[in-house]
Amino acid sequence: MSGSRWRGFSALVGVLLASCGEKEPPAEPVAIPTVMVMANDYAFQMPDTLSSGVTTFRLMNHGQEMHHMVVVKLGEGETLADLQKMGEGPLPAGIVFKGGPNFAAPGGAVEATINLEPGQYAAVCLIPSPDGQVHAAKGMMKGLTVVPAQGTQAASAPSPEVTLTLSDYKFETSRPLGAGRQVIKIENAATQWHEMVFVKLEAGKTIEDLLKWLEKPDGPPPASPVDGTSPISPGETISVTVDLAAGDYGFLCFLPDLKDGKPHIAHGMAKQFRVGS
């Protein structure tokens, strides 16, 4: 190589090395903030104001009854008082069910991750007590203001290992669930609201056994709650993280149908599956 070519090659290598040295290391992913929510019989203890963005809610049940948390976004001009009229007539037209941690047993805790836009919200529990009255009617409803996040890089939703699609009236996973810790992204692709109640069946028990037990509780329950999502509106998504052992599991939706009022399980929205070791 001639001297002039060598000098030119050396200069090019120097430029490339300098440009490589100037590159900043990739930014560390921003941690998703976790909001601690304590559920009692019948109230939520949690912050009044949160910043917008991807947020994980950890629901800890300190009560004696089963609880869940539904994050409800209120429509323009709607207030908590409008939501408190649930059961007295049609739901307020502008509300959106964002979902939330579903079915925490007494002493238990469950989590769900939601993307919050700025606006007015409410946290409610729609599980009925033994007397048939839903917990929200007993006061288990709390207002929440979400303000725009200020000056920080936004967190991203967790990367899912499995996507679960809700339709009218099916549960479909992008692949079979396996044992171990994994993130499930839940999408409501249906025309109406749905929930995902995630249960682990006792050895030798089936979804049919669970449904019969729910109609007439006699003896120990044939399943225990794992996690899931409380009601979500069409087009909404939510993520849950689960750590599954080998065994038999089920997905169920108990919400009333917006057309005939029957629970979605009556339309076949229940699925049993096995998780291998």
C-alpha positions as CSV (number, residue, x, y, z in Angstrom):
1,M,0.0,0.0,0.0
2,S,1.5,3.4,-1.0
3,G,2.2,6.0,1.7
4,S,-0.7,8.2,0.6
5,R,-3.1,5.4,0.7
6,W,-1.9,4.2,4.0
7,R,-2.3,7.7,5.5
8,G,-5.8,7.8,4.1
9,F,-6.7,4.4,5.5
10,S,-5.2,5.3,8.9
11,A,-7.3,8.5,8.9
12,L,-10.5,6.6,8.1
13,V,-9.8,4.1,10.9
14,G,-9.3,7.0,13.3
15,V,-12.6,8.5,12.4
16,L,-14.4,5.2,12.8
17,L,-12.8,4.6,16.2
18,A,-13.6,8.1,17.3
19,S,-17.2,7.8,16.2
20,C,-17.5,4.5,18.1
21,G,-16.0,6.0,21.2
22,E,-18.6,8.9,21.0
23,K,-21.6,6.5,21.1
24,E,-23.5,6.6,24.4
25,P,-24.3,3.3,26.0
26,P,-27.9,2.1,25.6
27,A,-30.2,3.6,28.1
28,E,-31.3,1.5,31.0
29,P,-35.0,0.5,30.8
30,V,-37.2,2.7,33.0
31,A,-38.7,0.7,35.9
32,I,-42.5,0.5,35.9
33,P,-43.8,2.3,39.0
34,T,-45.8,0.1,41.4
35,V,-48.8,1.5,43.4
36,M,-49.6,-0.4,46.6
37,V,-53.4,-0.8,47.2
38,M,-54.8,-2.2,50.4
39,A,-58.2,-3.7,50.2
40,N,-60.4,-3.9,53.3
41,D,-64.0,-4.8,53.9
42,Y,-65.1,-2.4,52.2
43,A,-62.6,0.3,51.2
44,F,-59.4,0.9,49.2
45,Q,-56.4,2.6,50.7
46,M,-54.2,4.1,47.9
47,P,-52.9,7.4,46.6
48,D,-55.4,10.0,45.5
49,T,-53.2,11.2,42.6
50,L,-50.9,9.3,40.2
51,S,-48.8,10.2,37.2
52,S,-49.8,9.0,33.7
53,G,-48.0,6.1,32.0
54,V,-47.5,2.4,32.4
55,T,-48.3,1.6,36.1
56,T,-48.4,-1.7,38.1
57,F,-51.1,-1.9,40.8
58,R,-50.4,-4.4,43.6
59,L,-53.6,-5.3,45.4
60,M,-53.2,-6.7,48.9
61,N,-56.3,-8.1,50.5
62,H,-56.5,-7.4,54.2
63,G,-60.2,-8.1,54.4
64,Q,-62.2,-11.2,55.1
65,E,-63.9,-11.5,51.7
66,M,-62.5,-11.9,48.2
67,H,-61.7,-8.6,46.5
68,H,-60.6,-7.2,43.2
69,M,-59.9,-3.8,41.8
70,V,-61.4,-2.3,38.6
71,V,-59.7,0.8,37.3
72,V,-62.5,2.8,35.6
73,K,-61.7,5.9,33.5
74,L,-64.6,8.4,33.7
75,G,-65.8,10.3,30.7
76,E,-65.6,14.0,30.1
77,G,-67.6,15.8,32.8
78,E,-68.5,12.6,34.6
79,T,-67.8,12.3,38.4
80,L,-67.6,9.6,41.0
81,A,-71.2,10.3,41.8
82,D,-72.2,9.2,38.3
83,L,-70.5,5.9,38.8
84,Q,-72.1,5.4,42.3
85,K,-75.4,5.1,40.5
86,M,-74.3,1.7,39.0
87,G,-77.2,-0.7,39.2
88,E,-79.8,2.0,39.1
89,G,-79.8,2.2,35.3
90,P,-77.5,2.2,32.3
91,L,-73.8,2.8,33.0
92,P,-72.5,6.3,32.2
93,A,-71.8,6.5,28.5
94,G,-68.2,7.7,28.7
95,I,-66.7,5.3,31.1
96,V,-63.9,2.9,30.1
97,F,-63.1,-0.2,32.1
98,K,-59.3,-0.4,32.2
99,G,-59.1,-3.7,34.2
100,G,-57.0,-4.3,37.2
101,P,-55.9,-7.0,39.6
102,N,-58.5,-9.7,39.9
103,F,-59.6,-11.9,42.8
104,A,-57.2,-11.6,45.7
105,A,-58.1,-14.1,48.4
106,P,-58.0,-12.9,52.0
107,G,-54.4,-12.4,52.9
108,G,-53.3,-12.7,49.3
109,A,-52.0,-10.2,46.8
110,V,-52.3,-9.9,43.0
111,E,-50.9,-7.5,40.4
112,A,-51.8,-6.0,37.0
113,T,-50.1,-3.4,34.8
114,I,-52.1,-0.8,33.0
115,N,-51.3,2.3,30.8
116,L,-53.0,5.3,32.4
117,E,-53.9,8.4,30.4
118,P,-54.4,11.7,32.2
119,G,-58.0,12.1,33.5
120,Q,-60.4,11.2,36.2
121,Y,-60.7,7.7,37.4
122,A,-62.2,5.5,40.1
123,A,-61.1,2.2,41.7
124,V,-64.1,0.0,42.4
125,C,-64.8,-3.6,43.6
126,L,-67.7,-5.3,41.8
127,I,-67.5,-8.6,43.7
128,P,-70.8,-9.4,45.5
129,S,-70.9,-10.1,49.2
130,P,-72.8,-13.1,50.6
131,D,-75.9,-10.9,50.9
132,G,-75.8,-10.3,47.1
133,Q,-74.8,-6.6,47.3
134,V,-71.7,-5.7,45.3
135,H,-68.8,-4.2,47.4
136,A,-68.9,-0.9,45.5
137,A,-72.4,-0.4,46.8
138,K,-71.0,-0.8,50.3
139,G,-68.5,2.0,49.8
140,M,-65.7,0.1,48.1
141,M,-65.1,2.9,45.5
142,K,-62.4,5.5,45.5
143,G,-61.8,8.5,43.2
144,L,-58.4,8.8,41.5
145,T,-56.8,11.7,39.5
146,V,-54.2,10.9,36.9
147,V,-52.0,13.9,35.9
148,P,-49.5,14.1,33.0
149,A,-46.1,12.7,33.9
150,Q,-43.4,15.4,34.2
151,G,-39.9,15.4,32.9
152,T,-39.0,11.7,33.0
153,Q,-38.6,9.0,30.4
154,A,-41.8,6.9,30.3
155,A,-41.7,3.2,31.2
156,S,-42.7,0.7,28.6
157,A,-45.2,-2.1,29.0
158,P,-43.6,-5.4,30.0
159,S,-42.7,-7.7,27.1
160,P,-45.2,-10.6,27.0
161,E,-44.3,-14.2,26.6
162,V,-48.0,-15.0,25.8
163,T,-50.9,-12.9,24.4
164,L,-54.4,-13.9,25.6
165,T,-57.2,-12.6,23.4
166,L,-60.7,-12.2,24.7
167,S,-63.6,-12.5,22.3
168,D,-67.3,-13.1,22.4
169,Y,-67.1,-15.8,24.0
170,K,-63.6,-17.4,23.9
171,F,-60.2,-17.3,25.4
172,E,-57.4,-17.8,22.9
173,T,-53.7,-17.8,23.7
174,S,-50.9,-17.1,21.2
175,R,-49.1,-20.2,22.5
176,P,-49.7,-22.7,25.3
177,L,-48.7,-21.5,28.8
178,G,-45.8,-23.2,30.4
179,A,-44.5,-23.6,33.9
180,G,-42.6,-20.7,35.5
181,R,-42.7,-17.0,35.6
182,Q,-44.2,-15.2,32.6
183,V,-46.0,-12.1,31.4
184,I,-49.4,-12.5,29.8
185,K,-50.7,-9.6,27.7
186,I,-54.5,-9.6,27.7
187,E,-56.4,-8.0,24.8
188,N,-60.1,-7.5,24.6
189,A,-61.0,-7.9,21.0
190,A,-64.7,-8.4,21.7
191,T,-67.7,-6.2,21.2
192,Q,-68.4,-5.9,25.0
193,W,-66.7,-6.0,28.4
194,H,-65.0,-9.1,29.6
195,E,-62.8,-10.3,32.5
196,M,-60.4,-13.1,32.9
197,V,-60.6,-15.1,36.1
198,F,-57.6,-17.3,36.3
199,V,-57.8,-20.4,38.6
200,K,-55.7,-23.4,39.5
201,L,-57.9,-26.5,39.7
202,E,-57.3,-29.0,42.5
203,A,-56.0,-32.4,41.4
204,G,-58.7,-34.4,39.6
205,K,-61.1,-31.4,39.4
206,T,-62.6,-29.7,36.3
207,I,-64.1,-26.4,35.3
208,E,-67.5,-28.1,35.5
209,D,-66.8,-29.1,39.1
210,L,-66.0,-25.4,39.9
211,L,-69.2,-24.1,38.2
212,K,-71.3,-26.6,40.2
213,W,-69.6,-25.7,43.4
214,L,-70.2,-22.0,42.7
215,E,-73.9,-22.7,42.3
216,K,-74.0,-24.7,45.6
217,P,-70.8,-24.3,47.7
218,D,-70.5,-27.6,49.6
219,G,-67.1,-28.6,50.9
220,P,-63.7,-27.1,49.9
221,P,-63.6,-25.2,46.6
222,P,-62.3,-27.2,43.7
223,A,-60.1,-24.4,42.6
224,S,-58.1,-21.4,43.9
225,P,-57.6,-18.0,42.3
226,V,-54.2,-17.3,40.5
227,D,-54.6,-13.9,39.0
228,G,-56.3,-12.4,36.0
229,T,-57.9,-9.1,35.0
230,S,-61.0,-7.5,36.3
231,P,-63.4,-6.1,33.7
232,I,-61.9,-4.4,30.6
233,S,-63.7,-2.6,27.8
234,P,-63.4,-3.5,24.1
235,G,-60.1,-2.4,22.7
236,E,-58.3,-2.3,26.0
237,T,-55.1,-4.2,27.0
238,I,-53.6,-5.1,30.3
239,S,-50.6,-7.2,31.5
240,V,-50.3,-9.7,34.4
241,T,-47.3,-11.6,35.6
242,V,-47.8,-15.1,36.8
243,D,-45.6,-17.9,38.2
244,L,-47.2,-21.2,37.3
245,A,-46.6,-24.7,38.6
246,A,-47.5,-27.7,36.6
247,G,-51.2,-28.6,36.9
248,D,-54.7,-28.0,35.5
249,Y,-55.9,-24.4,35.2
250,G,-58.9,-22.5,33.9
251,F,-60.0,-19.2,32.5
252,L,-63.5,-17.9,33.2
253,C,-65.6,-14.8,32.6
254,F,-68.6,-14.2,34.9
255,L,-69.6,-10.8,33.7
256,P,-73.3,-10.3,32.6
257,D,-73.9,-10.2,28.9
258,L,-74.9,-6.8,27.6
259,K,-77.5,-8.4,25.3
260,D,-79.3,-11.0,27.4
261,G,-77.9,-10.4,31.0
262,K,-76.7,-14.0,31.3
263,P,-73.2,-14.5,32.7
264,H,-70.6,-15.1,30.0
265,I,-69.9,-18.6,31.3
266,A,-73.5,-19.5,30.2
267,H,-72.3,-18.6,26.7
268,G,-69.4,-21.0,27.0
269,M,-66.7,-18.5,28.1
270,A,-64.7,-20.9,30.1
271,K,-61.5,-22.8,29.2
272,Q,-59.6,-25.5,30.9
273,F,-56.0,-26.3,30.1
274,R,-52.9,-28.1,31.4
275,V,-49.5,-26.6,32.3
276,G,-46.7,-29.1,31.9
277,S,-43.6,-29.2,34.0
